[in-house]
């Protein structure tokens, strides 16, 4: 499984993620979440794979 697919799979496994798009060329992932968003767990899902992660915008 390639890197983008691993990140997509991790994001898809989170119950608050309704939509996700990973662009490794830009080193970005865009997600749409429901009201139960957990920022810490979302970042952990990505960093546990060995990638850096930050949240740039909420809302």
ABEGO torsion letter per residue (X at the ends): XBAAAAAAAAAAABAABABBBBBAAAGBBBBBBBAABBAAAAAAAAAAAGBBBBBABBX
